[in-house]
Amino acid sequence: MSDVLTNPTTVDLKEIDDREEAYSRLSGPDFERWEKLQELEAAAEENRREMQADAEVATDALVRADVSDLATEVSVFGNDLLCYYDPESQQVREAAKRAGDIFDMDADAPDDLEGASVDELDDDDIPEIKDALTDLITAAIVEWNGQRWSDMDAGTRDAIAATIQQPTDSDGWGVAGLMDAFVEIYVTVEDNRNERLERIQKFRNEERRGNR
């Protein structure tokens, strides 16, 4: 038989995982402490399982959904867009990194560009930042004025990309407009993504409560 524990610490109590052993080695008050600790650890483990289940449900919902179901409407310079960012898109990550290099920021994703400004860029950097911002914008477009972006031929998509890079006096968006459009699209998409995850979480919680 194991020795009786006197004034055991919490660590001592955690090392006892058998009820019979706890009963034989602990005084009455310490045994009650051990029981309470077991309840807390069981509750913590249940909470971890529920959080993991919630994450799996949310991820599964996003993975199975069509991109048009995830997209959100954004109006940019009179154009009605349906937009969605895939956080793992290679095009998005590469364009964010290129933009980050120009802004002298360490960027692997669009949200890493928070606080960036085109106002202080050198003129020599303008063509490159236009290209990077255009790639970030076009990577997010699901529909352009009601037409599915992926259904357009490459020439049409290239023509749109070239047009929006033009200065504002040439019917383009200009570098400042490209930056504004990128921020508007990204923030709107992220807000919509977060709202969707909150709805999934709420449904999951209500479903679980109903099964208890």
C-alpha positions as CSV (number, residue, x, y, z in Angstrom):
1,M,0.0,0.0,0.0
2,S,1.2,3.5,-0.8
3,D,2.1,5.9,1.9
4,V,-0.5,8.3,3.2
5,L,0.1,11.8,1.9
6,T,0.2,14.6,4.4
7,N,-0.6,18.2,3.2
8,P,-0.4,17.2,-0.4
9,T,0.1,19.8,-3.1
10,T,-2.1,20.2,-6.2
11,V,0.7,18.5,-8.1
12,D,0.6,15.6,-5.7
13,L,-3.1,15.2,-6.1
14,K,-2.9,15.3,-9.9
15,E,-0.5,12.4,-9.8
16,I,-3.2,10.2,-8.3
17,D,-5.5,9.0,-11.0
18,D,-7.2,6.1,-9.2
19,R,-10.1,6.7,-6.9
20,E,-9.3,3.8,-4.6
21,E,-5.7,5.0,-4.2
22,A,-6.9,8.5,-3.5
23,Y,-9.3,7.2,-0.8
24,S,-6.6,5.1,0.9
25,R,-3.8,7.8,0.8
26,L,-5.7,11.0,1.5
27,S,-7.4,12.4,4.6
28,G,-11.1,13.3,4.3
29,P,-10.6,17.0,3.3
30,D,-7.7,16.1,0.9
31,F,-9.9,13.5,-0.7
32,E,-12.6,16.1,-1.3
33,R,-9.9,18.3,-2.8
34,W,-8.9,15.4,-5.1
35,E,-12.5,14.8,-6.2
36,K,-13.0,18.5,-7.0
37,L,-9.7,18.5,-9.0
38,Q,-11.0,15.5,-10.9
39,E,-14.2,17.3,-11.7
40,L,-12.4,20.4,-12.9
41,E,-10.0,18.5,-15.1
42,A,-12.9,16.5,-16.6
43,A,-14.8,19.8,-17.3
44,A,-11.7,21.2,-18.9
45,E,-11.2,18.2,-21.1
46,E,-14.9,18.3,-22.2
47,N,-14.5,22.0,-23.0
48,R,-11.4,21.2,-25.2
49,R,-13.4,18.5,-27.0
50,E,-16.3,20.8,-27.6
51,M,-14.0,23.6,-28.9
52,Q,-12.3,21.1,-31.3
53,A,-15.7,19.9,-32.5
54,D,-16.8,23.5,-33.1
55,A,-13.6,24.2,-35.1
56,E,-14.1,21.1,-37.1
57,V,-17.8,22.0,-37.9
58,A,-16.9,25.5,-38.9
59,T,-14.0,24.3,-41.1
60,D,-16.1,21.6,-42.7
61,A,-18.8,24.1,-43.5
62,L,-16.3,26.5,-45.2
63,V,-14.6,23.7,-47.1
64,R,-17.8,22.2,-48.4
65,A,-19.4,25.5,-49.4
66,D,-19.2,26.8,-52.9
67,V,-17.1,30.0,-53.1
68,S,-20.1,32.0,-54.3
69,D,-21.9,31.0,-51.1
70,L,-19.0,32.4,-49.1
71,A,-18.6,35.6,-51.2
72,T,-19.9,39.0,-50.2
73,E,-21.1,42.0,-52.3
74,V,-18.7,44.9,-52.6
75,S,-19.3,48.1,-54.7
76,V,-16.0,49.6,-56.0
77,F,-16.0,52.7,-58.2
78,G,-19.4,51.9,-59.6
79,N,-18.6,48.2,-60.2
80,D,-20.7,45.6,-58.4
81,L,-18.4,42.8,-57.3
82,L,-18.9,39.6,-55.5
83,C,-15.7,38.8,-53.6
84,Y,-14.0,36.2,-51.4
85,Y,-10.4,35.7,-50.3
86,D,-9.0,32.2,-49.9
87,P,-6.5,32.7,-47.1
88,E,-4.4,29.8,-48.4
89,S,-4.4,31.0,-52.0
90,Q,-0.9,31.1,-53.4
91,Q,-1.8,34.1,-55.6
92,V,-3.0,36.0,-52.6
93,R,0.0,35.1,-50.4
94,E,2.5,35.9,-53.2
95,A,0.9,39.2,-54.0
96,A,0.7,40.2,-50.3
97,K,4.4,39.4,-50.0
98,R,5.3,41.5,-53.0
99,A,3.3,44.4,-51.7
100,G,4.9,43.9,-48.3
101,D,8.4,44.1,-49.8
102,I,7.5,47.4,-51.5
103,F,6.0,48.8,-48.3
104,D,8.9,47.5,-46.3
105,M,6.6,45.2,-44.3
106,D,6.9,41.5,-43.5
107,A,3.7,40.3,-45.2
108,D,2.5,36.8,-45.8
109,A,-1.2,37.5,-46.0
110,P,-3.4,40.5,-46.7
111,D,-4.0,41.4,-43.1
112,D,-0.2,41.8,-42.7
113,L,-0.6,44.9,-44.8
114,E,-2.6,46.8,-42.2
115,G,-1.4,50.3,-41.9
116,A,0.3,50.4,-45.3
117,S,0.1,53.6,-47.3
118,V,0.8,54.4,-50.9
119,D,1.2,58.1,-50.1
120,E,4.9,57.9,-49.3
121,L,6.0,55.5,-52.0
122,D,8.7,56.6,-54.5
123,D,7.5,57.0,-58.1
124,D,9.7,54.1,-59.1
125,D,7.6,51.8,-56.8
126,I,4.2,52.8,-58.3
127,P,4.1,50.3,-61.2
128,E,5.1,47.4,-58.9
129,I,2.6,48.2,-56.2
130,K,-0.1,48.6,-58.8
131,D,0.6,45.1,-60.1
132,A,0.6,43.7,-56.5
133,L,-2.6,45.4,-55.5
134,T,-4.3,44.4,-58.8
135,D,-3.4,40.8,-58.2
136,L,-4.8,41.0,-54.6
137,I,-8.0,42.5,-55.9
138,T,-8.5,40.1,-58.9
139,A,-7.7,37.1,-56.6
140,A,-10.8,38.1,-54.6
141,I,-13.2,38.6,-57.4
142,V,-15.9,35.9,-57.8
143,E,-18.2,38.0,-60.0
144,W,-17.6,41.3,-61.9
145,N,-20.8,43.2,-62.6
146,G,-22.8,40.0,-62.6
147,Q,-20.5,37.9,-64.7
148,R,-18.6,35.0,-63.2
149,W,-14.9,36.0,-63.2
150,S,-13.7,32.4,-63.9
151,D,-16.1,32.3,-66.9
152,M,-14.5,35.3,-68.6
153,D,-11.8,34.6,-71.1
154,A,-8.2,35.6,-70.1
155,G,-8.2,38.6,-72.5
156,T,-11.2,40.1,-70.8
157,R,-9.8,39.6,-67.3
158,D,-6.4,41.1,-68.4
159,A,-8.2,44.1,-70.0
160,I,-10.0,44.8,-66.7
161,A,-6.8,44.5,-64.7
162,A,-5.0,46.8,-67.1
163,T,-7.9,49.3,-67.0
164,I,-8.2,49.6,-63.2
165,Q,-4.4,50.3,-63.0
166,Q,-4.8,53.4,-65.2
167,P,-4.8,56.9,-63.6
168,T,-8.2,58.3,-62.6
169,D,-8.2,60.8,-65.5
170,S,-7.9,57.8,-67.8
171,D,-11.0,56.0,-66.3
172,G,-8.8,53.9,-64.1
173,W,-8.6,53.7,-60.3
174,G,-5.1,55.0,-59.9
175,V,-2.7,53.7,-57.2
176,A,-4.7,55.3,-54.3
177,G,-7.9,53.9,-55.7
178,L,-6.4,50.4,-56.0
179,M,-5.3,50.7,-52.4
180,D,-8.8,51.8,-51.3
181,A,-10.4,49.0,-53.3
182,F,-8.1,46.4,-51.8
183,V,-8.8,47.6,-48.3
184,E,-12.6,47.8,-48.9
185,I,-12.7,44.3,-50.4
186,Y,-10.5,42.7,-47.8
187,V,-12.3,44.3,-44.8
188,T,-15.7,43.4,-46.2
189,V,-14.8,39.8,-46.9
190,E,-13.2,39.3,-43.5
191,D,-16.3,40.8,-41.8
192,N,-18.5,38.5,-43.7
193,R,-16.3,35.5,-42.9
194,N,-16.3,36.3,-39.2
195,E,-20.1,36.7,-39.2
196,R,-20.5,33.3,-40.9
197,L,-18.2,31.6,-38.4
198,E,-20.2,33.2,-35.5
199,R,-23.5,31.9,-37.0
200,I,-22.0,28.4,-37.3
201,Q,-20.7,28.6,-33.8
202,K,-24.1,29.8,-32.5
203,F,-25.9,27.0,-34.4
204,R,-23.4,24.4,-33.0
205,N,-23.9,25.6,-29.4
206,E,-27.7,25.6,-29.7
207,E,-27.6,22.1,-31.2
208,R,-25.4,20.9,-28.4
209,R,-27.6,22.4,-25.7
210,G,-30.6,20.7,-27.3
211,N,-28.9,17.3,-27.1
212,R,-28.1,17.5,-23.4
